[in-house]
C-alpha cells in the first residue's frame, strides 16, 4: 500500500506543461490545490480537444513549495538542484527531487517518512524545454531502489512523456471555484518492475497534467494506475487535483506583491515581513484555510508572532499605504 502511495506521488509530479511552447515545468510556489472527486473523462485527445469536469467536490487542500537541497539530500540524491514538496492540511509532506541542467529536467528521487524512491541508477529524464504539441514522445529508461520498512528493492522501467493534446478545459469545484480556458495537456506513463523480498511486482501509472496556454499555470492534474505483487498486493489508485481559483489565490497586484516578502516559509515562531520600499505596514491580518481571522495586528511591526497558531496553511494580508497584498504561508 505504501509503495503505491509513493509511486502515485512521484509519478503525478512528473511532467506538467502547456500548448504554447512550454517553458517552465514547476507550478508557482505556494500554489494551492483542492483534492477533488467526481467524473473526469479524459479520453479526448489531439488538437482542439474539450474536457468538461463538472460538479467536482473537494476533500482537502494541499500546497506546493520549493527549496534548495540540503547537504544530506544532495548526498542521497546526487545532482539534485530543486526540491519540490507537497504538504497536506495535516502537515504530511512528500518530497520530489529534481536535476535541472540548462534546459534539461530529470527526476532524481522522491521520499516521505515511510518511503524512499531513488532514481540513482538511471535518472528519469523528463525532457528538454520548451516542449510543444506535436513533437515525438520522449522515452527514457529509469532504474534505482525502493526503500521501505527495512527492505530495499531494485527496480527498472521506462518513462514516456508526450504533449498529447490541447483544447478547452472547463471544471468547477463546489465551494472552491471554476475554470474555463485554453490548455495543453502532458501525458506521462511510467512502467516499472521490482521485487519485494522474493515477490516480483509491477506498477503502471498514467498522469495527465493541464496547463493554461495564457501563462503556463498548472490548473488540473490527475494520476491513475495500479500496483500488482501476485499473492501479496493487487490494487488500483486514482488522484485528481484542481488549482484553487477563489480568494485564496495569490494577490492580483503583482507589482506590489513583488515588493513584499514574508519569511521564513514554513514558519515556526515568527513571520517576518520585508518591504522593498519605504511604505510602512498599516495592518496585518492572518486567516486560516477556511477564511476565518485568527490573528490581527495594527502596531506597524514587521515581525509577527505566530507561535500560538496551529500547524497548517494560512493566508496573511498585509496592508500598506500603497495597497494590500495577500500571501500564503505554512505554520509548522
Secondary structure, DSSP 8 states (H G I E B T S, - for coil): -HHHHHHHHHHHTS----SS-B---S--TT-EEEEEES-------EEEEEEEEEEEEEEEEEEEEEE---HHHHHHSTT--EEEEEEETT--EEEEEEEEETTEEEEEEEE-SSEEEEEEEE-EEEEESSB-TTS--EEEEEEEEEEETTEEEEEEEEEEEEEEEEEEEEEEETTTEEEEEEEEEEEEEEEEEEEETTEEEEEEEEEEEEEETTT--EEEEEEEEEEEETTTEEEEEEEEEEE--STTS--S-HHHHTTEEEESSSBSSEEEEEESSS--EEEEEEEETTS-EEEEE-S--SEEE-TTS-SEEEEEEEEETTEEEEEEEEE-
